[in-house]
Amino acid sequence: MVDGKYDDYVRLGVEPIALSDDVNLYIYQNEHYVWLAYNYPEGSFGTLDLEIDSESLDTPLNLHVSAQLGEWEIGNDEQQPKDSTSDLWWEIDGWTSNVVWLNGMDRTGDEPQINFKNAECREIQISKSRFGKGIWRLKFNIRAIVGGNGERYEINYPENDAYYNLEVS
């Protein structure tokens, strides 16, 4: 279940991959799905753009997770939502994730402000029936992480032009 908690991965004995001092990546798969999960410090949003390529895809995709979900072909600007009200959001197939949850409106100021609530981790569940088996090439861009010093930063994993190769069986 995609519930924004990572204690299941710990119980399953999944070895974390340290992405920074504050963020660990957990990867688990069964016969039908691959789960990617990463924790982040309190006060962070941990939004994601995940590049994914596999032999089953005609074109590498970007899987986007924030308060909304979306997917588009890498390099295809026509498929990428231009604003928060675009009809291109939620056009996803074969995957899901917990999003940054809307938690009401603060109407105490001059302008209403959206309140957000976040889970302890971001989880992405990806179907093998769509993305296939074999090697998946992954690149993570995780944003809005708040470090111990209070500064925001982002994580690009792996760095530079490298990809994380995941053996999907």
N, C-alpha and C positions, 0 to 999 in steps of 0.2 A: 504494500500500500504506500502511496506517495503522501506522507503525512507531515513532512518537515522535521522528522526526528531521526537522529543517526544512531541511537542505541542499538537498533536491530543489526546494523553492520558490525558493531563492536561485539555483540553476542554471537554473530556468525563467524567471528575470528578474522574479519577482513582487515588486512594490514593497511593502515593509512599511508598515503603518499603526502609528505609535507610540501605544500605549495608556498608557504611562508611561515613565519613564526606563529601566525594567528589562524591559518587555514589548512585543513587536511582534506584530501580527496579520498573517497571510498568508492571502490568499484566491485560490483557483484553481478553475477549472471546466473540464470537458470536455463531451462530448455527453450523458453519463449522470449525472455526479456533480458536486457542489460540495464542495471541501475547505476547511475553516477550520482554521488552525493558529496557535498562539501559543507563543512561547518564554517562559521564565521563569528567574529566577536559581536557581543550585544551592541546595538546601535548601528550595525551594518545592514545594508540591503542585500549585498551579494548577488546582484543582477548578473546575467550571463549572456554572452554570445558564444555559441559553440559551433565551430566549423567541424563538419563531419563528412567524410568521404569513405565509400566502400564500393566493392565491385558491383553491388546491386543498384547503386545510384548512377544515373546518367551524368549528373553534374553534382559536384559537392554542394552541400547545403549549409546555411546558417540557421541554427535553432536558437531563437531568442526567448529569454525568460526575464521578465521584470514584473510589473503589475499586470502585464498582458503577455500572451504567448503568440509567437509568429514564426514562420519559416519562409525562407526564400533561397533561391539559387545564388551562390556566391557570384558576385559581379553583375547580377540582374537587378538594376535599380528599380525597374518597373514593378517588381514583386515585393519590394521593401516598403512597409508602411511609412508614410511621410509625416504623420502626426498621430496623436492619441485617439482620434476619432475615425481613423481609416478603416474601411471594410476589409482590409487585408489582414488585420489582426484576427487571430483565432483560426486562420486557415492552416491547420496542422494535420498531419497524418502519420499515425504509427508511433506517436510519442506524446508524453505529457509531463508536466512538472507542477510543483507547488509554486504559486506566484507570491509576490509581495501583496499581502491581503489588505483590502480596503477596510478601514475600521472606523467608519463614520465621518462626520464633518464637524469641524470646530467653527462655530459661528459667533465666537466671542469678539472677534476683531472686526475691522472694517470690511474685509473680504473673507468669505468662507474659505477655510483651508481643509484639504483632505487629510485625514489621519490614516497612517499606515501602521500595520502590525506585522511583525516578521516571525518566521519560524526559526528554530535553532540551526537548521541547515536547509540548503536547496537540494532537492532531489529531482532527478530526471529519469523517467522510465522510457526505454526505447525498445520497440518491437523488432525482433529478429526477422519477422515475416516481411517487414518493409525494408529494413536496412541490410538484411542478409547475414550470412556467416562469413568467416574469414577475417582478414585484417581490416579494422576500422582505423582510419587516420583521424585523430582528434586534435583540435587546438582550442584551448579555453581562454576566453577573455572575461574575467570576473571583476566586476566593478563595485564601487561604493563600499569598500571595506574600510572600517575605522580601526586603526591600529591602537596599541597601548598608549601611544603618545597623543591620541586624539586626532591625528592627521588621517585624512582619507587617502587611499591608494587603490590601485588596481593590480591584478595579477594576470600576466600573460604566460600560459603554460602549454607546452614548453616555450622557452624564449626563442627569439629570432624567427627564422623560417622553419624551424623543426616542428614535427608532429609527434604526438604520443600515439604509438601503434598498439592497439588493443586487439588481442587474439580473441575472436568471438567464435565459440564452438557450439 
